[in-house]
Amino acid sequence: MFPDRLAEAAAEIGAALEAALAGKADQPVIHAMRYALQGGKRLRGFLVLESAALHGISRAAALPAAAAVEALHAYSLVHDDLPCMDDDDLRRGQPTVHVRWDEATAVLAGDALQTLAFALCCEPVLGPAERRLSLVAALAQASGAEGMVLGQALDIAAESAAAPLTLEEITALQAGKTGALIGFAAEAGAILAGADRGPLRAYAAALGLAFQIADDILDVEGDPEAAGKRLGKDAGAGKATFVSLLGLEGAKARAKDLVTIAELALAPYGAAAETLRDAARFAIARQS
Amino acid sequence: MFPDRLAEAAAEIGAALEAALAGKADQPVIHAMRYALQGGKRLRGFLVLESAALHGISRAAALPAAAAVEALHAYSLVHDDLPCMDDDDLRRGQPTVHVRWDEATAVLAGDALQTLAFALCCEPVLGPAERRLSLVAALAQASGAEGMVLGQALDIAAESAAAPLTLEEITALQAGKTGALIGFAAEAGAILAGADRGPLRAYAAALGLAFQIADDILDVEGDPEAAGKRLGKDAGAGKATFVSLLGLEGAKARAKDLVTIAELALAPYGAAAETLRDAARFAIARQS
């Protein structure tokens, strides 16, 4: 069953992240990093492991890359939750880092989690230096001012914009905010194998968008307890979302189409990519 | 003259940083990144170029590494200046990023500047992938939870501590806060050349501490206009500094001793390291 496989991978990735922080200083900033790394579905890390498996790379040899993408994701959540950003008090069912500690600790813990992500990409078990360096470059591309940070900046700008975003604008925003890191995760196996990244790039582009549409649907009709975070805030803030632009049924239909596109993009891999197809279906069926 | 050489390198590094952001999106976060990268002495970048020259590496082949350390340094200043951290309004004689834009933009610009630093370490001109990967690993080591971020966290913790820090504690704090990145800069040439990092590590350890003692002296007797930032704030906040612990004359004598130690550490390189010796002398003679 897919949820079992995801949970199993999540446990392995969680252990790798614990190990990466083992022996670090007994300081609030380190405790906050550890706290921010707990929980979560680890879907991005799972994509790394499955993309690696598709290229004949063992889980052990891909694990630091899976941990890296989760560390990067955790940093982005800690900073996005800050009062000056989305101002969220709850994340993964727990108080956010700046609530549990303070804003300074949250800024620093996020900063150090980004650094940790790049450090993890240097782990020798990942293979030849050239491949690891490609991984570093791809992570920088996905997370920086052309990827995730740009998406978050566009999202914040949208809050004070005169008019709600158009469908085209929100698609561009989400391609950065969530799509870029999902793209990195899905392509990581191809990068580590030195293989063609094309099919996985196409898969991830569709999956990333489906994932975000599902998030917007969850924001409207999800269960806050299952989601572990505040819901309904986008609609409350009058922000344009895929649901406000396409309607609830339209958004669901679009997400389903995108999952089909994601599945088709994996055709070159045949049956070997079945778990990645499961992951795409999971992305729009999840409750959190 | 040393100041001319430093200014010349600063111009080259500034141009490299401009080029790294050329063509990026016309968004406030990108403008803020560009703004944060302007000005400064570029002493860290200069150390990279001189450490490279010592190992027969041309300026052109070391320039992205020099730009990387300055991008990393700029990110740390943007985040350290935030209201939840040191709450500074002025930096390099200009309003800080969160004053000129807002806190969200400052957090995101800092985040993207850290990413940019790692992206710059991947530039092919820096040499074989293995060396570039070593550079990435060294930068992660210097900037993360074992280096710069830990130092800043200790500094913030010290503000609410019951007793002022001891000389030993403040030395450990500064080894992280400023020493780690100066160490990376000084060792970068040896990393890129695959050479022994020992002598430059010893040089940087002494230089980094001398640099911070000089900062504490400047905070007491510097000219705010020349420094381009608020001065006297450590003494005003009752914080322990090298000056409060050693006295003004004691701090000056210690800084001078450390420069001598830094100079001696360069003995294996003979006359070829004269500019790095000049840099150490400059570190305690500067007015900003």
Interface residues (C-beta under 8 A of the other chain):
Chain A: L21 K24 A25 Q27 P28 V29 I30 M33 Y75 H79 L82 C84 M85 D102 E103 A104 T105 V107 L108 G110 D111 A112 Q114 T115 L116 F118 A119 C121 C122 P128 A129 E130 R132 L133 V136 A137 L139 A140 Q141 S143 G144 A145 E146 V149 L150 Q152 A153 L154 I156 A157
Chain B: L21 K24 A25 Q27 P28 V29 I30 M33 Y75 H79 L82 C84 M85 D102 E103 A104 T105 V107 L108 G110 D111 A112 Q114 T115 L116 F118 A119 C121 C122 P128 A129 E130 R132 L133 V136 A137 L139 A140 Q141 S143 G144 A145 E146 V149 L150 Q152 A153 L154 I156 A157
